[in-house]
Amino acid sequence: MADYLEKDYYEAYDPNAKGEFIPNTKIEVIRSEGRGHFTHALFDFDGTFSLIREGWQTIMFGLMFEVLKSTPNHESDEELTKFIDTLILETTGKQTIYQMIDLAEEVKKRGGIPLEPLDYKKEYSDRLMVKINDRREGLRNKTIEREELLVPGTLDMLRGLKEKGVTMYCASGTDDHFCKEEAHLLGVDEFFGDNIYGALDDYKKSSKALVIKNILEENNLSGEVLLGFGDGFVEIEAVKSVGGYAVGIAIDEKNLNRQIDERKKSRLLGVGADIIIPDFLDAKELITYLF
Ligand SMILES: [Mg+2]
């Protein structure tokens, strides 16, 4: 079991790797080996195709800043800002509870007495829900089109993979019931069927690595048939570590202007992303290339 606890970020590949662009696209190919025979695909949820929780980093930053600033031995605002920015960047893709365990540890390091990580998580979730409730309600009562809260090109990508006969899975660090509900609100649940896995209260029993292990074992597959998509290091690392091929989405979620978020990109490259894209608007070319 211990092997499937979520790991911290570590650099195993060159974070500054340069690739080549497929002509007339924003698809940057770092490594071309390993394509052509994918039968299964794993998607992360938030920031990979769902934009419902866009801005979560700001909410988490606010909470962490407030909590760490109230410790006896905290650093200057400037140093604290830098520290928390990096912490969030390097834990993107992990289950929220791990991020809150980190927060509690940092409180201790600064001479404070932390709350339980679960209490921090509850506070974070409540604050985030205030921010995203209009989006969820808008989707529910159809005043917001689902395309507005999907990473551009997502539906083309999912349809294209379905046409190729690929079995699709979704694994998320967001709580399981929210993840399933939001996939339904976005109308993408049909592509995944029962294969949507979010975080469980017993956090040691769920992880992206465990989802991948089960996919491979239950279907008696080797990792080379697995294609992964994600904006966080966790899913990219998990796909690469079983020998799969990984597409990193270095999306600028706020602006959606097809510009790459360079900091996200370097973290994704550091764990071995084989391709970097800003969104799925080049879905057709990407599928042609991958297969
Ligand atoms: Mg994500």
Residues whose N, C-alpha, C, O or C-beta is under 5 A from the ligand:
A	BS01	MG	D44 F45 D46 G47 T48 G93 D231 G232
